[in-house]
Amino acid sequence: MTTDYRPMWQELGLDLEAHDSLLQGLGETYQNIILSQKNRPETMAYLDFVMSEVHGLRIKELLDAKKDGRKVIGAFCVFVPEEIVLAADAILVGLCTGADFAMEDVEKILPRNTCSLIKSAFGFKLSRACPFLEAADMVVGENTCDGKKKAYEQLKELIPNLYIMDLPQQKTVLGKQLLRHELQSFLTVIENLTGVKITADRLRRGIEISNNKREALMRLSRLRAVDPAPISGLDALLINQVAFYDDPLRFTESVNKICDELEERINLKQGVFPAGTPRILLSGCPMAVPNWKIPWLIERSGAVVVGEESCVGERGWRNLTSNDGRDVDELLDAIVERYFNIDCAIFTPNTDREEHVKMMRQEYQADGVMHYSLQFCQPYSIESLPMECRLQDDSINFLRIETDYSMEDIGQLQTRIEAFIEIIS
């Protein structure tokens, strides 16, 4: 980052000392984990540039858009429909939730045994270190778990522009009706915020942009099924993470260029790891920037991550939205259908998720499945045991991992991961 963005950050209200600490930690982690990889695709240089400017040039783009009258919507979850935001000519960005920050202050508000993702959201707000959060005209929270549901009551004291979206807990007719009501309400709120009337043509365009991005990510996913793997799991995860921050049109174009290079690698039988390297499917909680610990440990231990059954992975973009509706109501029904089929652990029962793990394990030729849960994340931690039983019944190698954002347990984790890789080898 060569441009001096400090005046911009100061204007946003960031605590410059806290933000400098955040950027320094992010830069060091990126250098030691992402940039230390060998034989990376040349087109990954674009992602490296995005990460070097994620708090600089990208924030300037958002502020310039705000000056032009556009609104910035911050979100914590993939249940927030990008199609509706884009239809109102607004910008959807992910918020900082992938690292411990200001934990001493956070634990004065939240119990210590709250999951790291929720505590991270509070930490970034209390420290005023996340420019995306400070730039947002509206922040969208969603009741995906009891922890978030209750935490948002406190977070609203810190973020007055926090809008809460309720979500169904069961995939029933009533559950779909609830989601339809919530997305209709969200559409109205976005119209009121932006002053833009969402028409069928506008909504159809939002669907098209969102679908094109998802199709590019699915193309990348299919290429990872090849042995030898043409891209590392760390770089693939980075692409999925940047999808939440970058301009969607530019991002889609960049991912397709990466895929073009990967196809050339596949034709030449070139991989980031040798053919026959043990292949891991990673399942469970989302991994926001800079949460790269588990895939880093896997790939330094002699295996390669070939897929993510995660919100920051295939679960977040697997399904497309139909754009065949004749009017806003029919298109909104299609959006409801798309998001209702996300197999998040908030749903009970959630057997579709087990089937998707099995399907992905087969499609990506994975030798084993690692299930990642954040400590105190009840939905995914509870689902991990029955998933282990059912996958092992099908003779699928399975390892449960529960951790947080700290690096204090990497020695213990590496020992377990190395033993698992040795078994599947």
BASEGU-868487 format. One line per 8 residues: number of its first residue (from 1); their letters; for each residue z, y, x of N, C-alpha, C. Coordinates in pm, whole numbers, plus 50000, padded with zeros to 5 digits. Example, Ala and Ser with C-alpha at 12.3 -4.5 7.8 and 13.67 -1.06 7.14 Angstrom:
// BASEGU-868487
1 = AS = 50780:49431:51319:50780:49550:51230:50780:49670:51320  50708:49775:51285:50714:49894:51367:50787:50003:51290
//
This chain:
// BASEGU-868487
1 = MTTDYRPM = 50000:49882:50086:50000:50000:50000:50000:50123:50090  49886:50193:50097:49872:50307:50188:49900:50440:50120  49872:50452:49991:49895:50577:49919:50045:50596:49895  50089:50721:49901:50229:50751:49873:50247:50766:49722  50306:50664:49661:50326:50664:49516:50467:50710:49477  50545:50750:49574:50684:50784:49544:50697:50897:49440  50614:51003:49448:50624:51104:49342:50598:51047:49202  50504:50954:49193:50474:50890:49065:50593:50808:49017
9 = WQELGLDL = 50653:50731:49108:50769:50650:49070:50886:50738:49030  50903:50848:49101:51012:50940:49069:50991:51002:48931  50864:51036:48902:50831:51092:48770:50859:50992:48659  50840:50864:48689:50868:50758:48591:51018:50740:48567  51099:50790:48658:51244:50773:48644:51298:50654:48718  51219:50597:48811:51268:50484:48888:51378:50527:48983  51471:50437:49008:51568:50456:49115:51495:50416:49244  51460:50513:49327:51374:50487:49443:51440:50392:49542
17 = EAHDSLLQ = 51570:50402:49558:51638:50310:49652:51630:50167:49601  51657:50145:49473:51648:50010:49416:51504:49960:49419  51409:50049:49389:51269:50009:49387:51219:49976:49527  51260:50054:49627:51222:50023:49765:51275:49886:49806  51398:49856:49765:51456:49725:49796:51376:49614:49730  51335:49637:49604:51254:49539:49533:51121:49515:49603  51052:49623:49639:50922:49609:49704:50933:49542:49840  51037:49573:49912:51055:49511:50043:51076:49360:50027
25 = GLGETYQN = 51161:49322:49932:51184:49180:49910:51060:49109:49861  50986:49173:49771:50863:49114:49720:50761:49097:49831  50746:49200:49915:50650:49193:50025:50683:49083:50123  50810:49070:50158:50850:48966:50253:50830:48827:50195  50866:48811:50069:50848:48680:50004:50700:48645:49995  50618:48743:49959:50473:48720:49948:50414:48682:50084  50457:48752:50187:50407:48724:50322:50445:48584:50366  50570:48545:50341:50621:48417:50391:50574:48298:50310
33 = IILSQKNR = 50543:48319:50181:50508:48206:50095:50359:48203:50064  50306:48311:50008:50166:48310:49964:50070:48327:50081  50091:48430:50163:49996:48459:50271:50006:48363:50388  50112:48284:50394:50126:48188:50504:50044:48061:50482  49985:48046:50364:49905:47927:50336:49777:47926:50420  49729:47808:50446:49606:47792:50524:49488:47757:50432  49370:47793:50478:49246:47752:50410:49239:47802:50267  49287:47924:50242:49281:47982:50107:49138:48023:50074
41 = PETMAYLD = 49100:48018:49947:48968:48071:49909:48956:48218:49946  48839:48259:49995:48819:48398:50035:48836:48493:49918  48799:48448:49798:48806:48535:49680:48949:48562:49636  49047:48491:49693:49186:48521:49663:49227:48656:49720  49141:48715:49804:49171:48848:49859:49190:48950:49748  49118:48932:49636:49136:49025:49525:49278:49017:49470  49331:48895:49456:49467:48880:49405:49568:48938:49503  49542:48922:49633:49631:48981:49732:49631:49133:49720
49 = FVMSEVHG = 49514:49191:49694:49506:49336:49676:49583:49378:49551  49566:49304:49443:49639:49336:49320:49789:49335:49344  49836:49233:49415:49980:49225:49440:50027:49336:49533  49943:49378:49626:49983:49487:49716:49989:49620:49642  49916:49630:49529:49910:49755:49453:49966:49740:49312  50040:49630:49287:50085:49605:49150:50181:49712:49102  50257:49773:49193:50346:49882:49156:50288:50018:49195  50166:50016:49247:50103:50139:49290:49982:50175:49206
57 = LRIKELLD = 49866:50126:49249:49742:50160:49179:49744:50115:49033  49801:49998:49006:49803:49950:48867:49890:50039:48780  50003:50085:48832:50088:50176:48754:50015:50309:48734  49944:50357:48836:49866:50480:48820:49762:50464:48710  49698:50347:48704:49601:50322:48597:49667:50332:48460  49786:50275:48448:49857:50279:48320:49894:50423:48283  49942:50499:48379:49981:50637:48351:49859:50724:48319  49747:50698:48387:49623:50772:48354:49578:50737:48212
65 = AKKDGRKV = 49590:50611:48175:49552:50570:48039:49642:50638:47937  49770:50651:47968:49863:50719:47877:49825:50866:47861  49780:50928:47968:49737:51068:47959:49614:51083:47869  49534:50976:47864:49416:50975:47777:49448:50936:47634  49577:50915:47605:49619:50886:47469:49640:50741:47437  49619:50652:47533:49639:50509:47509:49788:50475:47524  49830:50368:47461:49970:50325:47466:49983:50199:47551  50098:50187:47617:50129:50071:47699:50239:49991:47629
73 = IGAFCVFV = 50213:49863:47608:50307:49773:47542:50358:49673:47644  50490:49668:47664:50549:49571:47755:50599:49449:47680  50580:49332:47740:50619:49207:47671:50683:49111:47769  50773:49029:47715:50840:48925:47794:50781:48787:47770  50691:48770:47672:50658:48635:47624:50513:48626:47580  50457:48504:47587:50318:48482:47548:50299:48480:47396  50409:48488:47319:50394:48494:47175:50352:48634:47126  50353:48733:47213:50308:48867:47175:50156:48867:47178
81 = PEEIVLAA = 50089:48887:47064:49944:48869:47056:49865:48982:47122  49803:48950:47234:49723:49050:47307:49605:49097:47224  49554:49008:47137:49439:49046:47055:49467:49172:46973  49586:49179:46916:49622:49292:46829:49640:49418:46913  49703:49405:47028:49723:49521:47116:49589:49578:47160  49497:49491:47203:49366:49536:47249:49286:49598:47135  49304:49548:47014:49230:49601:46899:49265:49746:46872  49384:49788:46915:49426:49927:46896:49402:50010:47022
89 = DAILVGLC = 49322:49957:47115:49290:50025:47241:49416:50052:47322  49517:49967:47306:49639:49976:47385:49633:49873:47498  49734:49874:47584:49737:49788:47702:49864:49704:47698  49848:49573:47712:49962:49482:47715:49992:49443:47859  50118:49458:47902:50156:49419:48038:50283:49335:48033  50292:49242:48125:50414:49164:48139:50521:49246:48208  50646:49211:48187:50758:49285:48243:50829:49203:48351  50905:49272:48435:50970:49209:48550:51085:49119:48504
97 = TGADFAME = 51074:48989:48532:51181:48895:48495:51191:48778:48592  51139:48791:48714:51129:48674:48801:51221:48673:48921  51320:48765:48924:51408:48770:49040:51545:48823:49000  51646:48783:49074:51780:48836:49052:51784:48981:49099  51837:49067:49015:51847:49208:49052:51965:49269:48979  52047:49340:49052:52165:49409:48996:52253:49313:48916  52273:49191:48968:52346:49090:48894:52492:49129:48869  52551:49201:48961:52691:49241:48941:52704:49329:48817
105 = DVEKILPR = 52608:49420:48799:52610:49506:48680:52573:49428:48555  52478:49335:48568:52435:49255:48453:52552:49174:48397  52631:49115:48485:52739:49028:48439:52858:49104:48383  52849:49237:48380:52945:49316:48305:52905:49325:48158  52778:49288:48130:52724:49294:47994:52702:49155:47935  52652:49064:48019:52618:48928:47974:52709:48826:48040  52733:48712:47974:52809:48605:48039:52739:48556:48164  52816:48512:48259:52757:48465:48385:52665:48345:48363
113 = NTCSLIKS = 52700:48261:48265:52620:48141:48240:52507:48170:48140  52440:48284:48160:52317:48317:48087:52200:48286:48179  52087:48243:48123:51975:48202:48208:51923:48319:48291  51866:48285:48406:51823:48386:48503:51717:48479:48446  51630:48428:48361:51522:48511:48307:51579:48625:48224  51676:48596:48139:51736:48700:48055:51814:48799:48142  51892:48747:48236:51969:48835:48323:51878:48923:48408  51763:48868:48448:51668:48944:48528:51615:49064:48451
121 = AFGFKLSR = 51583:49044:48322:51534:49155:48240:51635:49268:48235  51762:49233:48218:51868:49334:48217:51881:49400:48355  51873:49320:48460:51890:49373:48594:51785:49477:48630  51661:49451:48591:51554:49546:48623:51569:49675:48543  51622:49663:48421:51642:49785:48343:51762:49864:48394  51871:49795:48422:51990:49865:48470:51965:49934:48604  51884:49871:48688:51857:49928:48821:51741:50026:48820  51668:50033:48708:51550:50119:48697:51454:50091:48812
129 = ACPFLEAA = 51423:49962:48833:51337:49923:48945:51201:49872:48901  51180:49852:48770:51053:49795:48722:50966:49906:48663  50857:49946:48729:50774:50055:48677:50701:50018:48548  50671:49890:48527:50606:49850:48402:50698:49876:48284  50825:49846:48302:50923:49867:48196:50939:50016:48166  50946:50096:48270:50965:50240:48250:50839:50307:48196  50722:50249:48220:50597:50308:48172:50564:50270:48029  50632:50169:47975:50597:50117:47843:50636:50213:47732
137 = DMVVGENT = 50543:50234:47639:50572:50313:47520:50650:50232:47418  50634:50100:47424:50710:50009:47339:50728:49878:47413  50847:49820:47403:50875:49690:47461:50895:49591:47347  50831:49476:47357:50839:49375:47251:50927:49260:47298  51034:49237:47224:51117:49119:47246:51089:49018:47136  51118:48893:47161:51089:48789:47062:51205:48689:47061  51239:48641:46944:51355:48552:46931:51317:48407:46962  51279:48384:47088:51238:48248:47124:51356:48156:47153
145 = CDGKKKAY = 51475:48210:47172:51592:48126:47192:51716:48206:47153  51827:48137:47136:51950:48206:47097:51996:48304:47204  51972:48268:47331:52012:48358:47439:51941:48492:47430  51811:48488:47411:51735:48613:47397:51775:48686:47269  51790:48611:47163:51822:48672:47033:51947:48759:47041  52051:48705:47105:52176:48782:47114:52168:48887:47226  52097:48855:47333:52087:48950:47444:52011:49076:47402  51912:49060:47314:51836:49177:47271:51923:49277:47196
153 = EQLKELIP = 52031:49229:47135:52123:49323:47069:52181:49420:47170  52208:49371:47291:52261:49457:47396:52149:49534:47467  52034:49469:47483:51924:49534:47554:51871:49654:47477  51882:49649:47345:51834:49762:47264:51916:49888:47290  52039:49871:47338:52118:49987:47378:52060:50053:47502  51992:49973:47584:51932:50024:47708:51786:50064:47688  51718:49997:47594:51576:50024:47568:51560:50058:47420  51572:50184:47382:51563:50221:47240:51428:50186:47177
161 = NLYIMDLP = 51322:50181:47258:51190:50150:47204:51163:50000:47202  51269:49919:47194:51255:49773:47189:51227:49728:47046  51116:49659:47028:51078:49604:46897:51099:49452:46901  51171:49400:46803:51203:49257:46801:51111:49184:46704  51047:49079:46753:50963:48995:46671:51034:48862:46645  51051:48827:46519:51114:48700:46485:51009:48590:46492  51052:48470:46527:50958:48358:46539:51014:48236:46466  50926:48154:46411:50974:48033:46341:51028:47932:46440
169 = QQKTVLGK = 51114:47846:46391:51172:47741:46474:51115:47602:46440  51044:47594:46328:50983:47467:46288:50837:47489:46249  50756:47388:46277:50614:47396:46243:50593:47341:46103  50636:47422:46007:50624:47388:45866:50541:47497:45797  50514:47476:45670:50441:47577:45593:50519:47709:45592  50650:47699:45572:50733:47820:45573:50736:47884:45711  50734:47801:45814:50732:47854:45950:50605:47934:45977  50493:47882:45931:50367:47955:45949:50365:48083:45868
177 = QLLRHELQ = 50425:48079:45750:50432:48200:45667:50516:48307:45736  50625:48264:45801:50709:48360:45874:50630:48423:45987  50556:48341:46063:50477:48396:46173:50370:48492:46121  50310:48457:46007:50208:48546:45947:50270:48680:45911  50389:48677:45853:50458:48801:45816:50491:48883:45940  50539:48817:46045:50578:48890:46166:50457:48951:46236  50345:48879:46241:50227:48934:46308:50163:49045:46225  50172:49035:46093:50124:49145:46008:50210:49269:46032
185 = SFLTVIEN = 50340:49251:46041:50430:49363:46069:50402:49422:46206  50376:49334:46304:50346:49380:46439:50218:49463:46440  50117:49415:46368:49991:49490:46359:50014:49630:46302  50095:49639:46198:50124:49769:46137:50198:49860:46233  50295:49803:46306:50371:49882:46403:50278:49934:46513  50186:49849:46559:50093:49892:46664:50001:50002:46611  49956:49989:46488:49872:50095:46429:49949:50227:46424  50075:50222:46381:50155:50344:46371:50182:50405:46509
193 = LTGVKITA = 50204:50318:46607:50233:50368:46742:50110:50433:46805  49995:50371:46787:49874:50418:46855:49795:50521:46773  49818:50522:46641:49736:50607:46556:49596:50553:46535  49576:50426:46566:49445:50362:46554:49448:50264:46438  49355:50276:46346:49341:50180:46236:49265:50058:46288  49329:49941:46281:49268:49819:46332:49172:49764:46226  49044:49769:46258:48940:49716:46170:48903:49575:46213  48820:49510:46134:48775:49375:46169:48696:49377:46299
201 = DRLRRGIE = 48612:49477:46319:48533:49485:46443:48625:49504:46563  48726:49589:46549:48820:49610:46659:48897:49481:46690  48941:49413:46586:49019:49291:46607:48930:49181:46666  48807:49177:46622:48713:49077:46676:48691:49101:46826  48684:49229:46865:48666:49263:47007:48791:49223:47086  48909:49247:47031:49032:49205:47098:49038:49055:47117  48993:48981:47017:48990:48835:47026:48892:48791:47136  48776:48857:47141:48675:48821:47240:48727:48841:47383
209 = ISNNKREA = 48790:48954:47409:48842:48981:47543:48950:48879:47581  49040:48851:47487:49148:48755:47514:49092:48615:47536  48997:48574:47454:48937:48441:47469:48863:48427:47601  48791:48532:47643:48718:48525:47769:48814:48504:47887  48928:48571:47881:49028:48552:47986:49082:48409:47985  49112:48358:47867:49162:48221:47857:49059:48119:47903  48932:48143:47871:48827:48050:47913:48811:48049:48065  48828:48165:48129:48821:48171:48275:48936:48091:48336
217 = LMRLSRLR = 49054:48103:48278:49170:48028:48328:49154:47878:48302  49093:47843:48191:49068:47702:48163:48963:47646:48261  48865:47727:48294:48766:47685:48394:48835:47656:48527  48925:47745:48568:49003:47723:48690:49083:47594:48680  49144:47571:48566:49226:47452:48546:49143:47325:48563  49024:47322:48505:48939:47202:48516:48901:47174:48661  48879:47280:48739:48840:47261:48879:48955:47203:48961  49076:47228:48918:49192:47176:48991:49210:47025:48971
225 = AVDPAPIS = 49136:46968:48878:49145:46825:48853:49076:46743:48960  49000:46810:49048:48922:46740:49150:49010:46706:49272  48980:46594:49334:49046:46555:49458:48941:46551:49570  48957:46625:49681:49074:46705:49717:49081:46836:49638  49203:46882:49616:49226:47002:49537:49163:47123:49606  49077:47199:49536:49008:47311:49601:49093:47436:49614  49211:47439:49550:49299:47554:49556:49443:47504:49547  49533:47573:49612:49673:47531:49609:49737:47564:49475
233 = GLDALLIN = 49846:47497:49446:49921:47529:49325:49983:47667:49332  50022:47711:49452:50077:47845:49469:49976:47952:49432  49852:47937:49481:49750:48036:49449:49711:48031:49302  49705:47912:49244:49674:47900:49101:49784:47964:49017  49909:47943:49056:50020:48007:48984:50010:48158:48997  49976:48207:49116:49961:48351:49136:49855:48409:49041  49744:48338:49026:49640:48383:48933:49695:48392:48791  49767:48290:48749:49825:48291:48615:49925:48405:48598
241 = QVAFYDDP = 49999:48436:48703:50098:48544:48696:50029:48680:48686  49925:48701:48766:49854:48829:48765:49785:48852:48631  49757:48745:48558:49695:48759:48425:49778:48846:48332  49907:48856:48357:49996:48935:48271:49997:49083:48308  49940:49119:48422:49949:49257:48471:49815:49329:48481  49711:49255:48515:49584:49318:48550:49504:49356:48426  49408:49446:48445:49313:49477:48338:49240:49349:48299  49236:49313:48170:49182:49182:48131:49035:49162:48165
249 = LRFTESVN = 48953:49267:48153:48811:49253:48185:48792:49230:48335  48857:49310:48415:48846:49296:48561:48904:49163:48607  49016:49124:48547:49079:48998:48584:48988:48880:48553  48929:48879:48435:48841:48769:48396:48724:48757:48493  48666:48868:48531:48555:48866:48626:48601:48809:48761  48720:48849:48805:48770:48802:48935:48797:48652:48933  48853:48601:48824:48882:48457:48815:48753:48376:48816  48652:48425:48746:48524:48353:48747:48462:48352:48887
257 = KICDELEE = 48480:48459:48964:48430:48460:49102:48506:48359:49187  48638:48349:49165:48715:48248:49236:48665:48109:49200  48637:48087:49073:48587:47957:49029:48451:47925:49091  48367:48027:49105:48237:48005:49171:48258:47952:49312  48352:48013:49385:48379:47968:49521:48439:47827:49520  48527:47798:49425:48587:47664:49419:48482:47558:49391  48383:47590:49308:48276:47494:49282:48196:47465:49408  48175:47568:49491:48107:47547:49619:48192:47456:49708
265 = RINLKQGV = 48322:47480:49709:48411:47395:49789:48405:47250:49742  48404:47232:49612:48401:47097:49556:48271:47027:49596  48160:47098:49590:48031:47039:49629:48031:46996:49775  48105:47072:49858:48114:47040:50001:48230:46946:50031  48303:46905:49924:48420:46818:49938:48527:46880:50030  48543:47012:50015:48645:47084:50091:48766:47109:50003  48885:47082:50056:49007:47105:49981:49110:47179:50063  49213:47231:49997:49321:47296:50069:49415:47192:50130
273 = FPAGTPRI = 49411:47070:50076:49486:46957:50129:49389:46840:50141  49418:46742:50226:49329:46627:50240:49317:46547:50110  49207:46478:50094:49192:46387:49980:49304:46284:49983  49355:46251:49865:49461:46154:49856:49601:46213:49867  49610:46346:49886:49742:46411:49887:49810:46390:49752  49938:46352:49750:50007:46333:49622:49994:46456:49533  49969:46431:49404:49938:46538:49309:50049:46549:49205  50096:46672:49184:50212:46696:49097:50172:46785:48980
281 = LLSGCPMA = 50214:46745:48860:50207:46832:48743:50344:46893:48723  50349:47026:48717:50475:47098:48700:50489:47138:48555  50602:47104:48493:50623:47127:48351:50754:47199:48329  50759:47281:48222:50887:47340:48185:50887:47490:48170  50989:47556:48224:51010:47700:48207:50900:47781:48274  50877:47903:48224:50780:47991:48289:50829:48039:48424  50735:48076:48512:50766:48127:48645:50701:48263:48662  50778:48369:48645:50727:48504:48662:50734:48544:48810
289 = VPNWKIPW = 50653:48643:48850:50659:48697:48986:50800:48746:49014  50859:48715:49130:50810:48636:49243:50874:48497:49249  50879:48428:49139:50945:48298:49131:50848:48189:49177  50838:48169:49309:50746:48072:49367:50820:47958:49436  50950:47949:49416:51033:47858:49495:50991:47711:49481  50980:47664:49357:50956:47520:49337:50817:47479:49385  50707:47546:49347:50577:47505:49401:50569:47518:49552  50638:47616:49608:50641:47631:49754:50707:47509:49818
297 = LIERSGAV = 50820:47466:49763:50888:47348:49816:50804:47222:49800  50735:47211:49687:50650:47093:49664:50539:47088:49768  50474:47200:49790:50354:47198:49876:50389:47199:50025  50507:47245:50061:50548:47232:50201:50602:47092:50228  50624:47013:50120:50678:46878:50136:50567:46772:50134  50441:46817:50132:50332:46722:50146:50260:46685:50019  50281:46759:49910:50210:46734:49785:50137:46861:49744  50060:46852:49635:49990:46969:49582:50014:46976:49432
305 = VVGEESCV = 50043:47095:49383:50059:47117:49239:49920:47135:49178  49886:47051:49082:49750:47054:49026:49748:47108:48884  49864:47139:48826:49865:47195:48690:50005:47240:48653  50011:47335:48559:50139:47387:48509:50140:47377:48356  50229:47293:48304:50252:47290:48160:50364:47389:48135  50325:47516:48123:50420:47625:48121:50358:47743:48049  50443:47839:48008:50391:47964:47950:50312:48042:48054  50351:48033:48182:50272:48090:48290:50187:47976:48345
313 = GERGWRNL = 50097:47929:48260:50016:47812:48288:49942:47774:48160  49911:47646:48148:49820:47604:48041:49876:47626:47901  50008:47616:47883:50064:47639:47750:50036:47780:47701  50028:47876:47794:50009:48014:47756:49868:48051:47718  49767:47974:47766:49629:48015:47738:49538:47901:47693  49598:47786:47664:49515:47669:47632:49431:47689:47506  49488:47746:47401:49418:47757:47273:49344:47889:47262  49223:47885:47205:49146:48005:47177:49171:48049:47033
321 = TSNDGRDV = 49135:48174:47004:49147:48228:46870:49010:48235:46806  48993:48179:46689:48865:48186:46619:48834:48331:46581  48710:48372:46600:48669:48508:46562:48569:48507:46447  48575:48401:46364:48480:48385:46253:48524:48458:46126  48643:48517:46125:48691:48582:46004:48603:48698:45960  48593:48716:45827:48508:48823:45774:48580:48956:45768  48713:48954:45763:48788:49079:45753:48917:49065:45834  48998:49170:45834:49120:49171:45915:49215:49059:45873
329 = DELLDAIV = 49227:49034:45744:49318:48929:45697:49278:48792:45751  49149:48762:45744:49104:48630:45792:49118:48619:45944  49091:48726:46015:49107:48724:46160:49254:48712:46197  49340:48777:46121:49484:48765:46147:49531:48623:46121  49475:48558:46019:49507:48418:45994:49471:48332:46115  49357:48363:46177:49313:48287:46295:49409:48310:46412  49457:48433:46428:49554:48462:46534:49683:48386:46508  49728:48384:46383:49849:48308:46347:49831:48161:46383
337 = ERYFNIDC = 49716:48105:46349:49688:47963:46377:49697:47936:46527  49642:48027:46605:49640:48008:46750:49782:48008:46807  49863:48107:46770:49997:48118:46828:50093:48016:46770  50068:47970:46648:50153:47869:46587:50141:47735:46660  50030:47716:46731:50007:47591:46802:50059:47591:46945  50124:47699:46987:50189:47698:47118:50311:47605:47110  50318:47507:47200:50428:47408:47190:50546:47449:47277  50601:47566:47245:50721:47616:47312:50841:47531:47273
345 = AIFTPNTD = 50940:47526:47361:51060:47446:47335:51148:47504:47224  51113:47623:47172:51190:47675:47059:51168:47592:46934  51056:47520:46927:51025:47445:46806:51102:47313:46803  51141:47274:46684:51208:47146:46664:51153:47080:46538  51104:46955:46551:51083:46881:46676:50964:46938:46753  50947:46891:46877:50842:46946:46963:50767:46835:47034  50730:46734:46958:50664:46617:47018:50525:46650:47073  50462:46756:47021:50330:46793:47074:50336:46822:47223
353 = REEHVKMM = 50448:46878:47267:50459:46912:47409:50457:46785:47495  50524:46680:47450:50523:46555:47526:50382:46501:47537  50306:46510:47428:50168:46459:47430:50081:46542:47523  50105:46674:47527:50026:46758:47616:50058:46729:47762  50184:46700:47794:50220:46663:47931:50147:46535:47971  50147:46437:47882:50076:46311:47911:49927:46336:47930  49869:46418:47844:49726:46448:47852:49692:46519:47983  49774:46620:48020:49749:46693:48143:49768:46604:48265
361 = RQEYQADG = 49867:46518:48261:49891:46428:48373:49768:46342:48399  49705:46296:48290:49586:46213:48305:49464:46295:48347  49444:46411:48283:49325:46493:48311:49324:46544:48455  49443:46579:48508:49448:46636:48642:49480:46532:48748  49479:46404:48708:49500:46292:48800:49631:46310:48879  49735:46354:48807:49863:46377:48871:49935:46244:48895  49997:46232:49010:50072:46111:49045:50214:46115:48990  50262:46235:48955:50396:46248:48902:50414:46380:48833
369 = VMHYSLQF = 50519:46387:48751:50552:46509:48676:50689:46557:48720  50698:46685:48754:50826:46748:48782:50857:46844:48669  50976:46828:48611:51017:46915:48500:51115:47019:48553  51076:47147:48539:51154:47258:48594:51225:47330:48481  51358:47340:48493:51438:47416:48396:51523:47518:48470  51531:47638:48413:51628:47734:48463:51767:47693:48416  51866:47711:48502:52003:47681:48460:52039:47762:48336  52105:47696:48243:52152:47756:48118:52038:47787:48020
377 = CQPYSIES = 51916:47735:48050:51808:47743:47951:51816:47618:47865  51886:47629:47753:51911:47511:47671:51785:47445:47616  51689:47519:47561:51572:47451:47501:51501:47358:47599  51469:47406:47719:51394:47322:47813:51483:47219:47881  51608:47253:47906:51698:47154:47967:51721:47036:47874  51739:47065:47744:51763:46957:47648:51638:46873:47629  51521:46935:47631:51396:46859:47614:51364:46772:47735  51422:46805:47851:51383:46733:47972:51423:46586:47971
385 = LPMECRLQ = 51539:46554:47913:51585:46415:47915:51500:46324:47826  51476:46359:47696:51389:46272:47618:51247:46265:47674  51199:46376:47735:51066:46370:47795:51065:46272:47912  51171:46274:47992:51179:46179:48103:51176:46035:48052  51252:46007:47948:51257:45871:47894:51120:45827:47843  51054:45914:47769:50926:45875:47708:50815:45863:47813  50815:45950:47913:50713:45940:48016:50736:45818:48105  50864:45789:48134:50891:45671:48215:50860:45542:48139
393 = DDSINFLR = 50870:45546:48006:50827:45431:47925:50679:45403:47945  50603:45509:47977:50460:45494:48004:50433:45482:48154  50538:45451:48231:50527:45430:48376:50477:45554:48449  50516:45672:48400:50482:45799:48466:50601:45844:48548  50580:45867:48677:50687:45913:48766:50733:46052:48723  50864:46072:48717:50919:46193:48658:51043:46236:48735  51054:46367:48761:51171:46422:48828:51215:46548:48755  51346:46553:48721:51401:46673:48656:51464:46763:48762
401 = IETDYSME = 51430:46892:48755:51488:46990:48847:51546:47105:48766  51670:47141:48795:51732:47256:48731:51782:47350:48839  51741:47477:48830:51775:47571:48935:51779:47713:48878  51793:47811:48967:51790:47951:48926:51697:48026:49019  51708:48158:49026:51617:48236:49109:51662:48248:49255  51782:48206:49287:51832:48222:49423:51769:48119:49515  51784:48140:49646:51732:48046:49745:51843:47960:49804  51961:47965:49743:52076:47896:49801:52064:47744:49795
409 = DIGQLQTR = 51984:47693:49700:51978:47548:49682:51850:47486:49739  51777:47559:49823:51646:47506:49865:51661:47380:49950  51769:47369:50028:51787:47249:50108:51804:47126:50021  51890:47136:49920:51913:47024:49830:51787:46992:49751  51719:47096:49702:51596:47074:49625:51488:47008:49710  51473:47053:49833:51370:46996:49918:51395:46848:49944  51521:46811:49963:51555:46670:49984:51512:46586:49864  51543:46634:49743:51507:46559:49622:51355:46554:49604
417 = IEAFIEII = 51289:46666:49630:51144:46671:49611:51073:46580:49714  51119:46584:49838:51058:46498:49941:51076:46349:49905  51193:46314:49853:51217:46174:49815:51124:46133:49701  51106:46224:49604:51016:46195:49491:50873:46178:49539  50828:46264:49628:50692:46255:49679:50673:46127:49759  50775:46087:49831:50766:45962:49906:50751:45843:49811  50821:45848:49699:50811:45739:49600:50671:45730:49544  50614:45844:49503:50482:45839:49439:50370:45819:49539
425 = S = 50401:45836:49667:50298:45813:49770:50273:45664:49792
//
